[in-house]
Each structure stands twice: as structure tokens, then as C-alpha cells.
Amino acid sequence: MEAQILTIVPPHKTPCREVVAEDFENVKALVEAMQLAVNKNRHCVALAHSQIDDKEPLRLFVTRDKCFINPVIIRHSNYCTESLEGCMTFPNKEAITKKRWNKIEFEYRNLTPEGLSEIQTASLSGFSAWVVQHEVDHLNSRYCYDDLPSTCINCGHPLPEGASACDDQCEAKIIN
């Protein structure tokens, strides 16, 4: 298979659809390309399909050596810890501190040589649990920066609700 070039798409709210058995051949090649992209970028830990496909994103994400298809968090601890997170969708934004459940249990499918696996369950804690929560957020059309107060797209100043840029006095200007 010839390697695909993957491009991170701008943030969007397109719902991800479940992966079904008929998707197997396409998903197999897609997972290989996504894992290649993750492994080529030392800052990347995982990649959700919705980060590279804004037209018909599938409910899957990959890490350096695993793929998780149709993941669903089914249980979590009541205890949250602070996770320092960045995001490949926003390469120019600084990492932020985000509250994440310290322990999770989630269900997912994987790829086998014959097709999609049966549903599997995994229990994770700490960094691994944070990664899964971050990627599942992507699959649910959420981003780690969504909960931050609104800031100007030009200069970063705080904004009133509903505004996207400062008034005419904004020091930073968009360059066309």
C-alpha cells in the first residue's frame, strides 16, 4: 500500500458515524496511514479520524501501536486530576490544563485479519485514561479548548459572549 498523506482539518462539529463491517478494507488502510502519521510526529500521542476527515468522519482513533474503533467510555472514577494537554488540531495554541477522570473503563473494537473484533473492554488510569478521554472528545465533536472563555481570534483578549473578534481597536489584524 502506498502511504497516504494526512492533513489535519480545521475544527468542525461533523458527527462521527459508527464503523461497520462493510468499512473493514477502507478502515484497515486508513488505520495504517493514521498510525504512520502518529509515529512520524514526536509530539503526537494519538489521532482521531475526525481530525483528518471533516466530511464523513468515522468513530475511531489510533495510538502509535493500537486502534480503537467505536470507543465508548462506560465507567469512570469520581476523582479528577489535571492533565496538561495540547492538540494537533490547534498546533499554534499552547497546552492547557484540563480536568480529566483519573480512571476510566471503555469498550471498543479492534481490527483482526478477518474484520472487526468482538467488543473489548479496557480499564485505564492516569495518562492513558486522559488520552482516551481527549480522543473520545474529538469523536463527540468536542475539543480541549472548548471550555475556555472566548478570546479574540486576532489577539487573544477576552471577549463578550457571542463575539469572535475585538472591536476596531484590536491591536492584531488578520492578514489576508
C-alpha positions in Angstrom: 0.0 0.0 0.0 1.3 3.4 -0.9 1.4 5.8 2.1 -1.3 8.4 2.2 -0.6 12.0 3.2 -2.8 13.0 6.0 -3.7 16.6 6.7 -5.3 17.9 10.0 -8.6 19.6 9.1 -9.9 22.7 10.9 -12.1 22.2 13.9 -15.7 21.2 13.0 -18.8 19.7 14.6 -19.5 16.9 12.0 -20.8 13.9 13.9 -18.8 10.7 13.6 -20.5 7.6 12.3 -20.0 4.1 13.7 -17.6 1.9 11.9 -19.5 -1.2 10.4 -18.2 -4.5 9.0 -18.5 -3.2 5.4 -15.9 -0.5 6.2 -13.2 -3.1 7.0 -11.0 -2.8 3.9 -11.0 1.0 3.9 -10.5 1.2 7.7 -7.5 -1.2 7.5 -5.7 1.1 5.1 -6.8 4.2 7.0 -5.5 2.9 10.3 -2.1 2.1 8.8 -1.9 5.7 7.4 -3.0 7.2 10.7 -0.5 5.2 12.7 2.3 6.2 10.3 1.3 9.9 10.8 1.3 9.5 14.6 4.7 7.8 14.6 6.2 10.4 12.4 5.4 13.2 14.8 7.1 13.0 18.2 4.6 15.4 19.8 1.6 13.3 18.7 0.3 10.6 21.0 -3.0 9.7 19.2 -5.1 10.8 16.3 -8.9 10.7 15.9 -10.3 10.2 12.4 -12.4 13.3 12.9 -9.1 15.3 12.9 -8.4 14.3 9.3 -11.9 13.9 7.8 -14.5 16.7 8.2 -16.9 15.3 5.6 -17.6 11.8 6.9 -15.5 11.1 10.0 -15.6 7.6 11.4 -15.7 6.8 15.1 -12.1 5.6 15.5 -8.8 6.8 16.8 -5.3 5.4 16.8 -2.2 5.5 19.0 1.3 4.6 18.0 0.5 0.9 18.0 -3.2 0.3 18.6 -6.5 1.3 17.0 -9.8 1.8 18.9 -13.0 1.5 16.8 -16.4 2.8 18.1 -14.9 3.6 21.6 -17.4 4.4 24.4 -16.5 5.3 28.0 -18.8 3.2 30.1 -17.5 3.9 33.7 -15.2 6.4 35.3 -13.9 7.4 38.7 -15.4 10.4 40.5 -11.8 11.6 41.1 -10.4 14.0 38.5 -6.8 15.0 38.0 -5.3 17.8 36.0 -4.0 16.9 32.6 -1.7 19.2 30.6 -3.0 18.9 27.0 -2.3 20.2 23.6 -4.0 19.2 20.3 -2.8 18.6 16.8 -5.9 20.3 15.5 -4.6 23.5 17.1 -0.9 23.4 16.5 -0.3 27.0 17.4 -2.1 27.0 20.7 -0.3 26.5 24.0 -1.1 23.4 26.0 -3.7 23.9 28.7 -4.6 22.3 32.0 -7.8 20.2 31.7 -9.6 18.2 34.4 -10.0 14.5 33.4 -11.2 11.5 35.2 -8.2 9.6 36.7 -9.7 6.2 35.9 -11.9 5.0 33.1 -13.3 1.8 31.7 -14.2 1.8 28.0 -15.5 -0.5 25.3 -14.1 -0.6 21.7 -13.5 -2.9 18.8 -10.2 -3.6 17.1 -9.1 -4.9 13.7 -8.4 -8.6 13.2 -7.2 -10.2 10.0 -10.8 -11.2 9.4 -12.6 -8.0 10.2 -13.8 -6.1 13.3 -13.1 -7.8 16.6 -15.8 -8.5 19.2 -16.3 -5.7 21.7 -13.4 -5.5 24.1 -13.1 -3.7 27.5 -10.1 -1.9 28.9 -9.5 -0.2 32.2 -7.0 2.7 32.2 -5.7 5.3 34.6 -3.5 8.4 34.5 -2.0 9.5 31.2 -3.6 6.6 29.2 -7.0 7.4 30.5 -6.5 11.1 29.7 -5.5 10.3 26.1 -8.6 8.2 25.6 -10.9 10.9 27.0 -9.2 13.5 24.7 -9.7 11.4 21.6 -13.3 10.4 22.5 -14.0 14.1 22.9 -12.9 14.6 19.3 -15.2 11.8 18.2 -18.0 13.6 20.0 -17.2 16.9 18.3 -15.5 18.5 21.3 -12.1 20.0 21.7 -9.9 20.5 24.8 -10.1 24.3 24.2 -14.0 24.4 24.0 -14.4 25.1 27.7 -12.1 28.1 27.8 -13.5 31.6 27.9 -13.9 33.1 24.5 -10.9 35.1 23.3 -10.3 37.2 20.2 -9.2 35.2 17.2 -6.8 38.1 16.4 -5.2 39.0 19.6 -6.4 36.6 22.4 -8.1 39.3 24.5 -11.2 38.1 26.5 -14.5 38.6 24.6 -18.1 39.1 25.5 -20.3 36.1 24.8 -21.1 35.6 21.1 -18.3 37.8 19.7 -15.4 36.4 17.6 -13.1 39.4 17.4 -12.3 42.6 19.3 -13.8 45.9 18.0 -11.9 48.3 15.7 -9.4 48.9 18.5 -7.9 45.4 18.3 -4.2 45.6 18.1 -3.8 42.5 16.0 -5.2 42.4 12.5 -6.0 39.4 10.3 -3.6 39.2 7.3 -5.3 38.1 4.1 
